[in-house]
Amino acid sequence: MGVMRKALLAVSTAVVAVAAIGAANAGPEAAPEADVAHHGHVSLTGGRLKVSLASESLGPANLENATVRLAFSAPPAAVPALPPGCLWSTETVVLCATGPLRAGAGGRRVALDLRTRGTPEQVAVEIGTHWNGGVADESPDNNEHRVLTPATGRSYAF
């Protein structure tokens, strides 16, 4: 019995030491948590691709800024003007700053109206967080989307 008590004491001491080290390391260096989400819809008709999306922080932390990435399987007919806070990263990728996102409050809306080269039967649109302000996002499922958009004129939600 004495040997078992000594072993349990040694194990419990080690667990306490590891927990203390973890707590010390998690101090002010730990990243805040914020659940970034992007939702909206995409439509395609006659070579005209429309994207409307809203970005938000579901909390618990606010974000000073984030960047949403929109990638298109079809390039634009020309380099169209983009809304303020957006820029072309490559021929088929647009990056847009969200601005401040208060936890639990609505976020920035972005609307793109693009012309594609030719009239494709469908365009795949990938939406995702490019940069989240350095927060931990334990639930990325609501900020990474791939929408296959047939040229029906209908709106496809994400």
N, C-alpha and C positions, 0 to 999 in steps of 0.2 A: 504494500500500500504506500509506503514511503517513496518508492521509486516513481509510482504513478503520480503522486502529488507533486513531486519535483518536476516531472515532465509537463504536467498541466500548468504549473507555475511558469515554467520556461516558455511554453507556447503562449500563454496569456500575456506575459511580459513582452514577447515579440510582437504580438498583435497590437498591443497598446503603443509600442514604439513605432510600428509602421503607420498606424492611424495618426499619431502625433506628427510624424514627418509629412504625411499626406496633407494634413490640415495646415501645417506651416507652409507647405509649397503652394497650397490653393489660395492663400491670402489674397492680396490686392492684384496679383498677377492673373487670377482666373478671369476668363472672358465672360462677360454677361451673356445671358441667354435671350434670344429673340427669335421667334418663329416668323420668318419672312415668307410671304405668300404672294403669288401672282395669279390673277384670275381675269378672264375676259372672253373674247370671241374673235374668230377669224372667218373671213368669207373671200371667195374668189369667183369672179365672173368676167368673161371676156378679156382676160389678161389684167384685170384690176384686182389687186390684193389689198384687202382692208384688215387691219389689226387694231383692236381696241383692248387695252388692258389696264388694270389697277393693281398697284403694288401696295402692300401693307405689312405692318408688324403686328402679329397676333399676341405679342408679348412674351415674357413679362417686361422686357426692356424696350425703351425707345431706341431708335436709330437716328444718327445724325444724317446718314446718307447710305444708299446702297446703289448697285448698278444692275439693271436687268439686261440680259443678252437675248436678242431675237435673231435667229439664224434661219435663212430661207433656202430651200432646195433649188429655187429658180432665181437667177439674177434679175435685177431691175433693168428696164429698157434704157434708162438713163440714171444719172445720180440725182435723185430728187431731193428737194429741200426736206429737212426733218424738223420736228418740233424742237423748241428750245430744250437744251439739256441732253439732246441725242446727237450721235455722230456715227458715221460709217467706220467700222473697224476693218472690214474687208469688203469685197464686192457684194457679199451676201450676208453680212453680219452687221447689225445695228446694236449699239450700246446706248442705254438711256439712264441717266441719273434719276433717282427717285426723289431726292431731296429728303428733308426730315420725315420720319415715319413714327408717329406717336403710337405707343402700344394700345391696341384695341380701337384705334380711330381709323377712319378711312385714309387712304393714301393717295399718291399721285396717279393721275390717269394719263395714259399716253395713247394717242391715236395716230396710226400710220395709214396713208393711202398711197399705194405704190402701183406702178405699171410694170408688168413683167415683160421680158423679151418674148415676143410671140404670144400665143394663147395656149398655155399648158393646160392639160386635162386635170392636173392636180398639182398642188404645191405642199410640201411638208414644211411646217413651221415649228421650230424648237424654241421654247421659252424657258429661261432659267436665270438664276441669280449668278451673276459674274463676280460680284464682290458684295459682301454683306456687312461691311463696316467692322469686321473683326469679331463679331459675336458668334457664339455657339448656337447652331440651329440643329436641334435634335430631331426635327421633323421635316426633312427636305422634300417629302412627297408632294407638298402643295406649292412648291416653287420650281419644280422641274416638270415640264410638259412637252409632249410632241403631238402636234395636231396635223393629221393628214387631211388636207382641205381640197375636196373635189371641186371642179368648176361648175357648181350648181347654183351659185348665188345665195345659197343658204348659209346661215351663220352657225359655226361650229364652236361650242363652248369648251373652255379649259379652266 
